[in-house]
Each structure stands twice: as C-alpha cells, then as structure tokens.
Amino acid sequence: MTKNKNDSTMPGQQFLPFFPEADPPSYQIHSQIKDVISEALKKSRFSRHQVAARMSEVLDSDITKSQLDSWSAESKEFHRFPAEYVPAFCYASEETSLLRVIVGPVRGVQLIVDQDAIKLQIAKLDDELKKMKDEKKFLERRLGK
C-alpha cells in the first residue's frame, strides 16, 4: 500500500473534521484550569498534601502541596499546570473536570465518564435489542406466524 505524502495521520488515528463556527470557543483556558484545579481540590476526599503525595507516587517525581497551591492560585499567573500531570492529577484527586476543560474547545470531542459511559452503553444495547426484535417480527411475518 502506498502512503500519500500529504497523509499525516498515524495508523489507528482518526481525523477529526474542522467545523468552523461563527463564535469559536476560547482557547485561552489558563484561568479555567486554575479554577478547576482549585475546585477539584476542594471537592476531593483527599487533602492537598495527600493529592500531592498520590501524584508523586504515580509520576515518580516530587509534587508538593505548594506546587498545587501555585497551580490553583489566580494570583500566581505564571505558574502553569504541566499537561503531562493531568492524568496523575485526575487520579490523585478522583476528579475528571480538568479533562473537560482541556478537551472542551476541541470540536467533535466530548468527554464521557463513569455513569454517563455506562448509561450510553445501555442505550446502545437497547437500540440494538429493538432492531433485533423488529427484524425478528419481520421474519416471523414472512413465515406467516
């Protein structure tokens, strides 16, 4: 198979089409990230010290409460939360809202987690079941039942 030189997608990647809108979303999400980190830390059943320790454990790197405080404080404008820490933060705080802020501006992408994912799977199964029942009725009618 010959690869097109203009094809920049890797095997397994899917192309997400760009849909221009009249009012594109804001890609300036720095303050939203700070707000979400702050809220996630307030909601978490773990203290800031515990979240930092849990992040340190999975990252094999020292994360401190002071760093969490800086990343969540509006007054610390130049303290940016590293993108590579997002999965560890979500794990450590047991909160996924940071992911929603990051993928929110990307068109065609929606984050579905936990119970919503299960509900979506159930709805898909219900739809498949209905189609199968309809097909069964159709076949039974063809047999004259």
C-alpha positions as CSV (number, residue, x, y, z in Angstrom):
1,M,0.0,0.0,0.0
2,T,1.4,3.4,-1.0
3,K,1.1,6.2,1.6
4,N,0.0,9.6,0.4
5,K,2.7,12.1,1.3
6,N,0.0,14.6,2.5
7,D,-1.4,12.0,4.9
8,S,-0.1,12.9,8.3
9,T,-2.3,10.6,10.4
10,M,-0.7,7.7,12.1
11,P,-2.2,4.2,11.9
12,G,-5.1,4.0,14.3
13,Q,-5.6,7.7,14.4
14,Q,-8.9,9.2,13.3
15,F,-9.2,12.5,11.5
16,L,-11.4,15.0,13.4
17,P,-13.0,17.3,10.8
18,F,-12.9,21.0,11.5
19,F,-16.3,22.7,11.7
20,P,-16.0,26.5,11.5
21,E,-18.4,28.3,13.7
22,A,-19.5,31.9,14.0
23,D,-18.2,32.1,17.5
24,P,-15.3,29.7,18.0
25,P,-14.6,28.6,21.6
26,S,-11.9,30.3,23.6
27,Y,-8.6,28.5,23.6
28,Q,-7.3,30.7,26.4
29,I,-8.1,28.2,29.2
30,H,-5.4,29.1,31.8
31,S,-7.7,30.7,34.3
32,Q,-10.3,27.9,33.8
33,I,-7.5,25.3,34.5
34,K,-6.7,27.2,37.8
35,D,-10.3,27.4,38.8
36,V,-11.0,23.7,38.0
37,I,-7.9,22.6,39.9
38,S,-8.9,24.7,42.9
39,E,-12.5,23.3,42.8
40,A,-11.3,19.7,42.4
41,L,-9.0,20.1,45.4
42,K,-11.9,21.4,47.4
43,K,-14.2,18.5,46.3
44,S,-11.6,15.8,46.7
45,R,-11.9,13.5,49.7
46,F,-8.1,13.8,49.9
47,S,-6.2,16.8,51.4
48,R,-3.9,18.8,49.2
49,H,-0.9,17.0,50.9
50,Q,-2.5,13.7,50.0
51,V,-3.2,14.7,46.4
52,A,0.4,15.8,46.0
53,A,1.7,12.5,47.5
54,R,-0.6,10.4,45.3
55,M,0.6,12.4,42.2
56,S,4.2,12.0,43.3
57,E,3.7,8.2,43.7
58,V,2.3,7.7,40.1
59,L,4.7,10.2,38.5
60,D,7.8,9.0,40.3
61,S,8.5,12.7,40.8
62,D,8.1,15.0,43.8
63,I,4.9,17.1,43.7
64,T,4.3,19.3,46.7
65,K,1.3,21.0,48.3
66,S,3.0,24.3,47.5
67,Q,3.0,23.4,43.8
68,L,-0.7,22.5,43.9
69,D,-1.4,25.8,45.6
70,S,0.6,27.7,42.9
71,W,-1.2,25.9,40.1
72,S,-4.6,26.7,41.6
73,A,-4.0,30.3,42.7
74,E,-5.2,33.1,40.4
75,S,-2.5,35.4,41.9
76,K,0.2,33.0,40.5
77,E,-0.4,33.9,36.9
78,F,2.9,32.5,35.6
79,H,2.7,29.2,37.4
80,R,1.3,26.9,34.7
81,F,0.0,23.4,35.3
82,P,2.0,20.9,33.2
83,A,-0.1,19.0,30.7
84,E,1.8,15.8,31.4
85,Y,0.4,15.9,35.0
86,V,-3.2,15.9,34.0
87,P,-3.8,12.1,34.2
88,A,-2.0,11.9,37.6
89,F,-4.0,14.9,39.0
90,C,-7.3,13.3,37.9
91,Y,-6.2,10.0,39.5
92,A,-4.9,11.6,42.7
93,S,-8.0,13.9,43.2
94,E,-10.5,11.5,41.8
95,E,-11.9,14.3,39.8
96,T,-12.1,14.5,36.0
97,S,-13.3,18.0,35.4
98,L,-9.8,19.1,34.4
99,L,-10.1,16.9,31.3
100,R,-13.4,18.6,30.4
101,V,-11.7,22.0,30.4
102,I,-8.8,20.7,28.2
103,V,-10.9,18.9,25.6
104,G,-13.8,21.4,25.7
105,P,-12.6,23.7,23.0
106,V,-11.9,20.8,20.6
107,R,-14.7,20.4,18.1
108,G,-16.2,17.0,17.7
109,V,-14.8,15.7,21.0
110,Q,-16.9,15.2,24.1
111,L,-15.7,13.6,27.4
112,I,-18.0,10.9,28.8
113,V,-17.0,9.4,32.1
114,D,-18.2,6.9,34.7
115,Q,-22.0,6.6,35.0
116,D,-22.6,8.5,31.8
117,A,-20.5,6.0,29.9
118,I,-22.5,3.1,31.3
119,K,-25.8,4.8,30.5
120,L,-24.6,5.4,26.9
121,Q,-23.6,1.7,26.6
122,I,-27.0,0.6,27.9
123,A,-28.8,2.9,25.4
124,K,-26.8,1.4,22.6
125,L,-27.7,-2.1,23.7
126,D,-31.4,-1.1,24.0
127,D,-31.2,0.3,20.4
128,E,-29.6,-3.0,19.2
129,L,-32.2,-5.0,21.0
130,K,-35.1,-3.1,19.5
131,K,-33.6,-3.5,16.0
132,M,-33.2,-7.3,16.6
133,K,-36.8,-7.5,17.8
134,D,-38.1,-5.6,14.8
135,E,-36.1,-7.9,12.5
136,K,-37.5,-11.0,14.3
137,K,-41.1,-9.7,13.8
138,F,-40.4,-9.1,10.2
139,L,-39.1,-12.6,9.6
140,E,-42.0,-14.2,11.6
141,R,-44.5,-12.3,9.4
142,R,-42.7,-13.6,6.3
143,L,-43.2,-17.1,7.7
144,G,-46.8,-16.4,8.4
145,K,-46.7,-16.6,12.2
